[in-house]
Amino acid sequence: MGVVIPPWNFPLAILAGMTAASLVAGNTAVVKPSSETPTIAAKFAEVLLEAGFPEASFTLLTGSGGTVGDALVSIQNAIHLVHRIARRGLRINELAARHRPGQIWIKRVIAEMGGKDGDHCGRRCRPR
């Protein structure tokens, strides 16, 4: 099972790409959109159904990130998590790293880093 938690400021591309990747790989997906963008996720769920994905292949779950998101990340049989690193992202990584009783796999976390990606500065680089 994949858990997809897309950010509020990029609500469709990450949602669509990561949910579709989970489904076409034969996994189920639980999608928890940002509290600010549930309508976009609901429309995407309609598109998945129209495309022929079975209703049981994914679940759209809305609610508070602090409550619903933490619960999803703590599910013992979630094998991969997709989210955007932000203030909550560190909490998601922490929860995913904890081993749960009955957990078989290590949870794989795919983190979209946004504008926090590293840069390389060579000898000729000057501070601004």
C-alpha positions in Angstrom: 0.0 0.0 0.0 1.3 3.5 -0.9 0.4 6.6 1.1 0.4 9.8 -1.0 0.3 13.1 0.8 0.7 15.9 -1.8 1.4 19.5 -0.8 -1.1 22.4 -0.9 1.0 24.4 -3.3 1.4 21.6 -6.0 -1.8 19.7 -5.4 -2.3 17.8 -8.7 1.1 16.9 -10.3 2.5 15.1 -7.3 -0.9 13.6 -6.4 -1.4 12.3 -10.0 2.1 11.1 -10.6 2.7 9.3 -7.3 -0.8 7.8 -7.1 -0.7 6.5 -10.6 2.8 5.1 -10.0 1.6 3.2 -7.0 -1.5 1.8 -8.8 0.3 0.7 -12.0 2.9 -1.1 -10.0 0.1 -3.2 -8.5 -0.2 -1.5 -5.1 -3.2 0.1 -3.6 -3.0 3.8 -2.6 -4.3 5.9 0.2 -4.4 9.5 -0.9 -4.6 12.3 1.7 -4.6 15.7 0.1 -3.8 18.9 1.8 -6.6 20.3 3.9 -6.7 23.3 1.5 -7.1 21.2 -1.7 -9.5 18.4 -1.2 -11.6 19.3 -4.3 -8.7 18.8 -6.7 -8.1 15.3 -5.2 -11.8 14.4 -5.4 -11.8 15.4 -9.1 -8.6 13.2 -9.6 -10.4 10.3 -8.0 -13.2 10.7 -10.5 -10.7 10.6 -13.3 -9.2 7.4 -11.9 -12.6 5.7 -11.8 -13.4 6.9 -15.3 -10.1 5.5 -16.5 -11.1 2.0 -15.2 -9.3 1.7 -11.9 -11.3 -0.3 -9.4 -12.9 1.6 -6.5 -11.0 -0.7 -4.1 -7.6 0.2 -5.6 -7.4 3.6 -3.9 -8.9 5.5 -1.0 -9.3 9.3 -0.8 -9.1 10.4 2.8 -9.4 14.1 3.8 -8.8 15.7 7.1 -6.2 17.4 9.2 -2.6 16.6 8.4 -1.7 16.5 12.0 -4.3 13.9 12.8 -5.0 12.0 9.6 -1.5 12.3 8.2 0.2 11.0 11.3 -2.2 8.0 11.5 -1.5 7.1 7.8 2.2 7.3 8.2 2.0 5.0 11.2 0.2 2.2 9.4 2.3 -1.0 9.7 1.7 -2.3 6.2 2.4 1.0 4.3 5.4 0.2 2.1 6.0 3.6 0.7 5.1 7.2 1.5 5.2 10.2 -0.7 5.1 13.7 0.7 6.6 17.1 0.4 9.3 18.0 2.9 8.2 21.0 4.9 7.5 21.7 8.6 5.4 18.5 8.7 7.8 16.5 6.5 10.3 16.0 9.3 7.5 14.5 11.5 6.5 12.2 8.7 10.1 11.0 8.3 10.3 10.4 12.1 7.1 8.4 12.2 8.0 6.4 9.1 11.3 5.4 10.6 9.7 3.8 13.7 9.3 0.0 13.4 5.8 -1.1 14.3 4.8 -4.6 15.7 3.9 -6.8 12.8 5.6 -4.6 10.3 7.4 -6.6 7.5 9.0 -3.9 5.3 11.0 -0.9 5.8 8.9 2.1 4.8 10.3 3.9 1.8 9.9 7.7 1.9 9.9 9.7 -1.3 10.3 13.3 -0.3 9.8 16.1 -2.8 12.2 18.8 -1.6 10.8 21.9 -3.3 13.1 24.9 -3.1 15.3 23.4 -0.4 17.5 21.4 -2.9 21.2 21.8 -2.4 23.3 23.9 -4.8 27.0 23.6 -5.6 29.2 26.7 -5.5 32.6 26.6 -7.1 35.7 28.8 -6.6 34.4 31.6 -8.8 31.1 31.9 -7.0 30.6 35.2 -5.2 28.1 35.8 -2.4 25.4 38.4 -3.2 
